[in-house]
């Protein structure tokens, strides 16, 4: 953890950031498409449930 000292003697602590990874165009990033489809289905089901309750 990086710590700096401000004026007045206060300490400021900064977390270490993870290294960035540059992906090439068209590279797969795991099951992202599956998560997107699942999220869309979840939203549709929640809207249907909310419409059925009201």
Rosetta constraint file for C-alpha pairs under 8 A:
AtomPair CA 1 CA 13 HARMONIC 6.58 0.50
AtomPair CA 1 CA 14 HARMONIC 5.91 0.50
AtomPair CA 1 CA 15 HARMONIC 5.28 0.50
AtomPair CA 1 CA 16 HARMONIC 5.85 0.50
AtomPair CA 2 CA 13 HARMONIC 5.74 0.50
AtomPair CA 2 CA 14 HARMONIC 5.25 0.50
AtomPair CA 2 CA 15 HARMONIC 6.74 0.50
AtomPair CA 2 CA 16 HARMONIC 7.31 0.50
AtomPair CA 3 CA 11 HARMONIC 6.57 0.50
AtomPair CA 3 CA 12 HARMONIC 5.48 0.50
AtomPair CA 3 CA 13 HARMONIC 4.40 0.50
AtomPair CA 3 CA 14 HARMONIC 6.29 0.50
AtomPair CA 4 CA 11 HARMONIC 5.76 0.50
AtomPair CA 4 CA 12 HARMONIC 5.21 0.50
AtomPair CA 4 CA 13 HARMONIC 6.55 0.50
AtomPair CA 5 CA 9 HARMONIC 6.02 0.50
AtomPair CA 5 CA 10 HARMONIC 5.72 0.50
AtomPair CA 5 CA 11 HARMONIC 4.57 0.50
AtomPair CA 5 CA 12 HARMONIC 6.14 0.50
AtomPair CA 6 CA 10 HARMONIC 5.23 0.50
AtomPair CA 6 CA 11 HARMONIC 6.13 0.50
AtomPair CA 6 CA 12 HARMONIC 7.10 0.50
AtomPair CA 23 CA 27 HARMONIC 6.42 0.50
AtomPair CA 31 CA 35 HARMONIC 6.35 0.50
AtomPair CA 32 CA 36 HARMONIC 6.19 0.50
AtomPair CA 33 CA 37 HARMONIC 6.26 0.50
AtomPair CA 34 CA 38 HARMONIC 6.08 0.50
AtomPair CA 35 CA 39 HARMONIC 6.02 0.50
AtomPair CA 36 CA 40 HARMONIC 6.30 0.50
AtomPair CA 37 CA 41 HARMONIC 6.24 0.50
AtomPair CA 38 CA 42 HARMONIC 6.09 0.50
AtomPair CA 39 CA 43 HARMONIC 6.23 0.50
AtomPair CA 40 CA 44 HARMONIC 6.28 0.50
AtomPair CA 41 CA 45 HARMONIC 6.19 0.50
AtomPair CA 42 CA 46 HARMONIC 6.14 0.50
AtomPair CA 43 CA 47 HARMONIC 6.14 0.50
AtomPair CA 44 CA 48 HARMONIC 6.18 0.50
AtomPair CA 45 CA 49 HARMONIC 6.14 0.50
AtomPair CA 46 CA 50 HARMONIC 6.09 0.50
AtomPair CA 47 CA 51 HARMONIC 6.08 0.50
AtomPair CA 48 CA 52 HARMONIC 6.09 0.50
AtomPair CA 49 CA 53 HARMONIC 6.21 0.50
AtomPair CA 50 CA 54 HARMONIC 6.34 0.50
